[in-house]
Amino acid sequence: MNRHACAFFTVLIALAAPGWAQDPPESFNARDGVAIKGYDPVAYFTLDAAVPGDPSIATEHGGVVYQFSTEEHLELFVADPGQYVPAYGGWCAWAVSRNSLADIDPRAYTIHEGRLYLNYSHILNTRFRLGLGSNIERAEAHWPELARQAASR
C-alpha cells in the first residue's frame, strides 16, 4: 500500500474511533489545550493508575494535546487513540449524567467496558460507580447537547 493510501486509512480510522466523530475539539475539557490536566490516558488502562504525563512526551489528537509518562504509552495511544480517549470529552461523567458540565480530578476515574470515565472527585466517582449502568445511559443521552454547550464556552 502506498504512503498516501496509508495516510487516508489512518484518518478514516481516527474519525471512526468511538466518541471522536461526535466530539469537536472545542467540547473537550482541556485547559490550555491539554487533555486530562496532563495525565497519561494510557496509564489508566495499563497500570490502573492516574499517572501525570511528561510535557516532552506528547501528541495532539482531535485538537487537544495528550501527555504520556513513557514513550511506550505514547506509541500505544498513537496506534489506537479511540481506546484511550476519555468519555464525554474528559468532563465529569457524574455531572454529564446529571445534565451538567463539571471539571475533573484526574485521580477520580472508572474504567468500564474499555472506556475511561473521569469524575470531579472520589466521592462523585463512587456515586457514579454505584449506579454505573443507569448513569452511563443518562450521560449518553445528555452528552450531545452538553458537547454543544461545552463548545460554546
N, C-alpha and C positions, 0 to 999 in steps of 0.2 A: 504494500500500500504506500502511495507516495505521501510526502510530508503534508501537502495541503489537505488530502483526504483525512489524515490522522487528526489534523487541527480541527477540521469540520466535525468529525465524530466526537472529539473531546468537548467541543462546545455543546453539541446535542446532548451528550451525557450530563454535562453540568446543568443544562436547562431542565432536564428531566428529573434531577435529584429532588427527593421529597422536600417540600417546603420552599425551595428556592424559586420555583416557577411563579408562585403567587406572592412572594415577599420582595417588594422593591427594596433596594439598599436603604432608602430613607426610612423604612419601617423598622429597621434594626436598632436595638438598644446598643449603641456604640459611641461611647464618649470619645471625642476627638478621633472618630473613625476606627477605634479599636474595639473589637467584639469581646464580650465576656470579661471586661475590665482587665484584659491582658492575660487571662488564664488560658492554659493549654487545653483545647477542646478534646484532643485525643487522649490525654491522661485520664479523663473521666472514665473512659472505656478500658484502657489498657492497664491502669493502675488502681482503678476505683478510688480515685483521689482527685481533689481540686489542687492543681499544681500551677503556680504562677509561670507564665511564659517568659521567654527572653526576647526583648525587642529586636535583637540582632538575628533571631531565628523566626522569621515571619513571612507570611504571604497574604496577598489580597485575594479575596474571593467574594463575589456578589456585591462588590462595592465597599466592603469593610475589611479591615486587617485582622488576621488571626495570628497570635503569637504562640510559640511552642517551647517546651523545655528541652527538647532534643531534636537533632536533625532527623532522627528516625520518625518521630511524631510528625514532623513537617512532611516527610515523604509519604507517610500513611494518609495524611489529610489530602495532599495533592492528588493522590491516586483515587480517592473516593470521598470528596468533601461532603456529599449529602449524608454520609454515615455519621458525621461528627458535628454538623451544624446544629445548634440548639433549637428546640421548638419555639415557635411564636417570636421569632426574631430576637431571642435572648431576653425577652421581657419575662417578668414573674408569671409563671404558669398558673399559680393560685389566683392571682389578680385577673388574668385573662379569663379564667373560668368564672369569675365574678363580673365579667364585662368591664374590666378596668385595666389600665396600664400602670405598672409599678416597676421600679428598678429592682436589681437583684443583688444578692450576696453570692458571689461565685462558689462559695463553700456550701451553700444550701442547694443541693441538687438531688435529682432522682433520675435513674436510667430505667426505662420501662420499654420492653419490646424493641430494644436497639435505638431508642430515641432519648436524647438528653433534655430534661426539663429543669430549668433553673427557677429559684424562688427568692423572695425578698429576705427571708430569714429562715432559721432552722425550725422555728415554731410553725411558720406557714408551710414549710416543706413537709412537716409531719402531718399537718391538716390535709395537704394535697395528697399525700400517700394514703391517708385513711379512707378517702373516697375516690381513689385513683381513677377507676373506670368512668364514673359519672363526672368527675372533674375534667378529665380529658375530653369527654363528649361535649360538655358545656363549652370548654375552651375552644374546641374545634368549631363550634357553631358561632362563637363570638369573634374569633380571630380575623376573618376577612374584613369586617368593619373596623376593628381595632387597628389592623395594619394600615388602613387608610387614615385613621386618626393619627397614628404614630408618624406617618409620612408627612402629615401637615403640621407637625410641631415645629 
